[in-house]
Amino acid sequence: MALPKLDNPVFEIVIPSLKKKVRYRPFLVKEEKLLLMARESKRVEDQINCIKQIINNCILDEINIDNLTSFDLEYLFVNLRAKSVSETVEMIYECPKCSEKTNTEILLSKAKLEGGEEVEYNVKLTQSVGMKMKYPTFDTMMRAEESGLVDIVISCLEYIYDDKTTYPVEDHTKQDLTEFLENLTFEQLQGIEKFFEDMPKLVYEEKMTCPVCGESDVQRIEGITNFF
């Protein structure tokens, strides 16, 4: 005789960059095992695969996880964790004045997307030449420390344009694109850096007061692994 099937609650959420509503279910035991693997692994590749697998398992509607921006997956993951495990996450707050460490909890519902949500971004290099950028995927941002700046920029590049035509990335070799980027001036490079600085990110902020010295400051938390 077959065992009974359990009915899991279903929630809805809007994917920020797509403005698309999707249905999702909470983590199950099998996803908890994946989450534990992501916590314990020292390999970025393992963490990426575990987090993407968890989200892919729990989203009930058709969607390509690989095409979502990094902030989409951060937002989805934190909401999944809040509905599945707990609304709170234990953290250690270190006082910037006396270095006293205090156990505290953050409320996941207070984590908000900071910045715009446009998927494309125009970087002007000269009066007539520019680059159309797209926000990086989760894979790109997780591997940022391992990749060079040029590789990251190329992965976010849609096309280069001038006043006559556009030059799609897929029509050019990586060597061509690398040479183009390496010939930018420092001022032009700053325009690209601003694109990454302005990129939406999931942020938690709360005023904390040290129980020992009484010093107060704002605790700011970014990055998906901090919300495990």
N, C-alpha and C positions, 0 to 999 in steps of 0.2 A: 504494500500500500504506500502510495506517495505521501511524503510529508506535506503539511499545509504550507502555503506561501504567505509570507508576511507582506502587508501593505505598508509602504513607506510614504511619508508625507511628501508632497510636491510643492515647490516654491517657484516664484517667478523673479527674474532679474533682468535688467536692461544692460546689454554690453555697451560700455561707454562710447567707443569709437564708431560703432555701427548703428547706435541708437535702436538696436534690435532686442526685443524681448524674447527670452528663452526660459524654458522650464528646467528645473534641476531638483535632484533629490539629495539628502544628506549623505555623508560618508557611511559606508558599511565597514564591517570588520576587515574586509580585504583591502579597502582604501587606507584604513588605519595602519595596516602593515606596511603599505607603500610609504605612508607619511613617516613612519619610524625609520624606514630605510633612508629616506631623504634627509632626516635629521642626523643620522649617524654617518652617512657617507661623506668622505672628504673629496670625492670626485664631483666636479661641476656637472659632468655629463649624467651621472646618476641622479643628481638633484633635479636637473631639467626634466629627465624622462619620468621620474616619479611624480612630480607636480603636474606635468602635462597629462599623464595617464589618469591621475585622480580626477582632474577636471573633465577630461574626456569621458570617463566612466559616469560621472554624475550629471552631466548635461544631457537632457533627454531629447533635445531637438538637434537637427542636423546642423553641424557647424564645423568648419575647419580650424582646429586649434592652432595649427602651425602658422596661419595667416593673421592671428590676432596680435595686437600690440602688447608690449610688456605690461603697460598699465591695465589693459583689459584683463590679463591673466592674474595680476596682483589683486585686482578688484574682485574677480570671480572667486579666487582662492580664499580671500579673507571672509567673504560672505558665506562660502561653503563651510569654512571652519566654524564660524559663529553659529550656524544652524546645526552643525554636526557634533561638535565637541563641547564648546563652551563659548559664551559671549566674552569671556575674559582670557587674558594671557598673562602668565607670571613673568615679571621682568625684574632686573636688578638695577636700581638707580644709584649712580655714583655721584656724590656731591662734588661739584667742581672746585669748592673751596677747601674742604677738609678731607676729601676722598673717602668719606664714610659710605659704605655700601648698604643699601636698604632694599629689602624685598618689597615689591609693589605689584599691583595688577593694573593692566590697561583694559579699557572697554573697547572691544573691536568696532562697535557701532560709531565710535568717535574717530575712527580712521577715515579720512576723506581724500578724494582725488583733488590734487592741487595743480592748477594750470589749465590750459585750454584742452579741448578734446578733438581738435581738427586732426585728420589723419595725414594730410599733406601740408607742406611748409615750403615757402619760396625763399631761397637764399640768393640775394643779389650780390654778384661779384663785381660787376662794372655796370655802367649805364645800359649796356646791351646784352650782357652775358650773365646767366644765373643758373641755379640748380634747383630742380624740384625734388624735395625730400619727402620721405614717408617715415613715420615713427618706427623705431626698431621693434623687432619681435622679442618675445621673452628669451628665446635662445641667444639672440645677439647680445642682450643686456647681461645675461648670466655669464656669458663668455667674454665680457668686456675686458677683464683684467688679462686674459690670455691673448686677446687680439690687439693689433696695432690700431691707431686712430684711423689710418687710411682704410684698412679692411672694414672697420665699423661704418665709416662714411659710405663706402661703396655699397655695403649691404642695405643702406638706407636711401640710396640714390635711385630716383625714378628716371630722370633724364636731365641732360644739360641742354641749355637753349641759348640762342643769340637772337638778334633781330631778324634773322632770315629763316631759321629752321630750328627743329629740336633734334637732339641726339640721344635716342633711347639707350639705356645701359646695356640691354641685351644685344645691341648691334656693335658693341665694342669689347675688346679683350680687357682682362683685368690689368694687363700691363699698360694699355692705353689710358685707362682710367686712373691708375696709380701715377703715371707720369703727369697727367693733367692736375691731379690734386697736389702733387709734390712741387708744382710750379706756382702755387698760390702764394700770395704775400701774407705776412703776419696779420694784417688788417682784414684780409679776406677770410683767413682762417677763423678769426674771431666771430665772423658771421655764422660760421658752421657750429662753433662752440656754443653760441647763443641758442641755436636750434635744440641742442641737447639739454642746455640749462632750462629752457622754457618747456621742455617736454613734460606732460602730465605725469604725476607720480603719486603713489599712495603714501599719505603722511599721517602720523599721529603726533599731536602736540598737547601737552598738559603741564600746568605749573606745578612744580614739586618743591617742597620745603624739607630741608635736611632736619631730622629729629635731634641731631647732635649739636650743630652750630647755628641752626636757624636760617642758613642761607637759602634763598629762593631763586629758582631759575626755571626756564621752560625746557622740558624734556621733549626732544624731537626724535621720532623714530621713522626710518625709511627702510625699504628693502623687504622683499617677500619672506626671506628666511627669519626675520625678526618677528614675524607673525605666526610662526609654526606653533 
